[in-house]
């Protein structure tokens, strides 16, 4: 299913760049500008800076004179309008409308965004199949054009199946039972040395520590850290190292 984003009479070059960036992050690349304020808007420095690397979207973008040209081939048109109108297409939230749309028979979907200064004309909204309204705080519903495009692009991508989330960190593996047992044995000896554990009356200290580390599922690197702590405790108890004072047991 093809997807087109159409911007009517965009007045700020930076918003064109922001639109390209918002589209690219969601995997869309078909951008059409209808009578923008700047004829060279796709090459302006502010546009390129705000695109933040989405230069391929700008390179493939088209500038046309009329909305009729921008709608060529479109089979389902979505307006993005916040202002209530006397009549026109039904108003729905993006999620409400886009999920069933993604499963339907539309071949070429377009999202229509009006001018930053004037919004969308009634005549343009009337041409649409739906008016999408992003749910916002009723007391402050003003969205920057780039932000609105990002929300719509995200909701449409989610409706189409979305992208997998990649882990920001490498996967970790918990240490095996033998490593945990060896670390606990090391801790037990060190706890005795510092006087925290009485070997004649150990009570349930070590089984409780065993349960604690079973829940924590430490990695092998964390086992090394814990063993290092146990060694430092034992060294301190024995007065090891320059300037260290042995721990006195009463």
JOHUBEL-V292325 format. One record per residue. N is the residue number from 1. SS is DSSP state (alpha for helix, beta for strand, coil for the rest). PHI is phi in whole degrees, -180 to 180 (none if undefined). OMEGA is omega in whole degrees, 0 to 359 (999 if undefined). Layout:
# JOHUBEL-V292325
[[N/SS/PHI/OMEGA] [N/SS/PHI/OMEGA]]
This chain:
# JOHUBEL-V292325
[[1/coil/none/180] [2/beta/-81/181] [3/beta/-133/180] [4/beta/-125/173] [5/beta/-109/184] [6/beta/-118/179] [7/beta/-113/183] [8/beta/-98/173] [9/coil/48/179] [10/coil/-64/186] [11/coil/-100/182] [12/coil/-113/182] [13/alpha/-59/181] [14/alpha/-60/180] [15/alpha/-68/176] [16/alpha/-67/176] [17/alpha/-64/178] [18/alpha/-63/178] [19/alpha/-64/179] [20/alpha/-61/179] [21/alpha/-65/180] [22/alpha/-61/180] [23/alpha/-66/184] [24/alpha/-63/180] [25/alpha/-63/179] [26/coil/-104/174] [27/coil/84/178] [28/coil/-111/185] [29/coil/-144/182] [30/coil/-102/183] [31/beta/-119/178] [32/beta/-127/178] [33/beta/-109/179] [34/beta/-102/176] [35/coil/45/178] [36/coil/-67/182] [37/coil/-62/183] [38/coil/-107/180] [39/coil/-64/181] [40/coil/-103/188] [41/alpha/-58/183] [42/alpha/-72/181] [43/alpha/-112/182] [44/coil/-70/184] [45/alpha/-60/181] [46/alpha/-64/178] [47/alpha/-62/183] [48/alpha/-65/180] [49/alpha/-64/182] [50/alpha/-72/178] [51/alpha/-69/174] [52/coil/51/176] [53/coil/102/180] [54/coil/-84/186] [55/alpha/-71/178] [56/alpha/-67/177] [57/alpha/-66/178] [58/alpha/-65/182] [59/alpha/-65/182] [60/alpha/-92/184] [61/coil/-68/178] [62/beta/-118/173] [63/beta/-115/181] [64/beta/-127/183] [65/coil/-88/186] [66/coil/-132/177] [67/alpha/-66/178] [68/alpha/-56/179] [69/alpha/-65/182] [70/alpha/-69/184] [71/coil/-91/182] [72/coil/-57/177] [73/coil/87/182] [74/coil/-74/179] [75/coil/-110/177] [76/beta/-147/187] [77/beta/-116/181] [78/beta/-113/173] [79/beta/-83/173] [80/beta/-122/187] [81/coil/-132/180] [82/coil/-97/187] [83/coil/-84/178] [84/coil/-61/179] [85/coil/-127/183] [86/coil/-62/177] [87/coil/-154/183] [88/coil/140/182] [89/coil/-69/178] [90/coil/-64/178] [91/beta/-99/180] [92/beta/-138/173] [93/coil/-74/179] [94/alpha/-56/183] [95/alpha/-66/180] [96/alpha/-62/185] [97/alpha/-89/191] [98/alpha/-78/180] [99/alpha/-61/176] [100/alpha/-69/179] [101/alpha/-62/181] [102/alpha/-64/181] [103/coil/-97/184] [104/coil/-89/187] [105/coil/-106/179] [106/coil/-62/182] [107/coil/-99/183] [108/beta/-145/183] [109/beta/-96/177] [110/beta/-130/176] [111/beta/-115/188] [112/beta/-108/180] [113/beta/-122/182] [114/coil/-85/179] [115/beta/-65/177] [116/coil/-61/184] [117/coil/-85/188] [118/coil/-118/185] [119/beta/71/181] [120/coil/-107/177] [121/coil/-72/178] [122/alpha/-56/182] [123/alpha/-60/179] [124/alpha/-74/179] [125/alpha/-64/182] [126/alpha/-63/181] [127/coil/-79/188] [128/coil/-92/177] [129/coil/-80/183] [130/beta/-157/171] [131/beta/-110/180] [132/beta/-85/179] [133/coil/-125/180] [134/coil/-77/181] [135/coil/-64/180] [136/coil/-132/175] [137/beta/-59/181] [138/coil/-57/181] [139/coil/-84/180] [140/beta/-157/184] [141/coil/-104/185] [142/coil/-78/178] [143/coil/-115/171] [144/coil/-62/183] [145/alpha/-56/180] [146/alpha/-61/180] [147/alpha/-66/179] [148/alpha/-63/179] [149/alpha/-64/180] [150/alpha/-63/180] [151/alpha/-63/181] [152/alpha/-63/180] [153/alpha/-62/179] [154/alpha/-65/182] [155/alpha/-63/179] [156/alpha/-69/178] [157/alpha/-63/178] [158/alpha/-63/179] [159/alpha/-64/180] [160/coil/-81/178] [161/coil/125/175] [162/coil/70/177] [163/coil/-114/175] [164/coil/-70/176] [165/coil/-84/179] [166/coil/-96/179] [167/coil/-62/178] [168/coil/-77/179] [169/coil/-126/179] [170/coil/-67/178] [171/coil/-63/180] [172/coil/-115/179] [173/coil/-116/178] [174/beta/-68/177] [175/coil/-64/180] [176/coil/-77/185] [177/alpha/-62/180] [178/alpha/-66/180] [179/alpha/-66/179] [180/alpha/-65/180] [181/alpha/-63/179] [182/alpha/-64/178] [183/alpha/-66/180] [184/alpha/-66/176] [185/alpha/-63/178] [186/alpha/-64/179] [187/alpha/-63/181] [188/alpha/-60/180] [189/alpha/-63/182] [190/alpha/-70/179] [191/alpha/-66/175] [192/alpha/-68/182] [193/alpha/-63/181] [194/coil/-87/176] [195/coil/84/180] [196/coil/-82/181] [197/coil/-115/176] [198/coil/-93/183] [199/coil/-63/179] [200/coil/-81/179] [201/coil/-141/186] [202/coil/-71/183] [203/coil/53/184] [204/coil/-116/183] [205/alpha/-61/185] [206/alpha/-68/175] [207/alpha/-61/179] [208/alpha/-69/176] [209/alpha/-64/177] [210/alpha/-59/179] [211/alpha/-66/179] [212/alpha/-59/183] [213/alpha/-76/174] [214/alpha/-65/178] [215/alpha/-70/183] [216/alpha/-71/183] [217/coil/49/182] [218/coil/-64/175] [219/beta/-82/179] [220/alpha/-63/178] [221/alpha/-64/179] [222/alpha/-69/175] [223/alpha/-61/178] [224/alpha/-61/179] [225/alpha/-62/181] [226/alpha/-63/175] [227/alpha/-66/178] [228/alpha/-64/176] [229/alpha/-64/179] [230/alpha/-61/179] [231/alpha/-66/179] [232/alpha/-64/177] [233/alpha/-62/181] [234/alpha/-66/179] [235/alpha/-62/179] [236/alpha/-65/179] [237/alpha/-66/181] [238/alpha/-90/182] [239/coil/74/182] [240/coil/-73/177] [241/coil/91/181] [242/coil/-64/175] [243/coil/78/181] [244/coil/-96/181] [245/coil/-108/179] [246/coil/-60/175] [247/coil/-75/181] [248/coil/-89/178] [249/coil/-105/180] [250/coil/-82/999]]
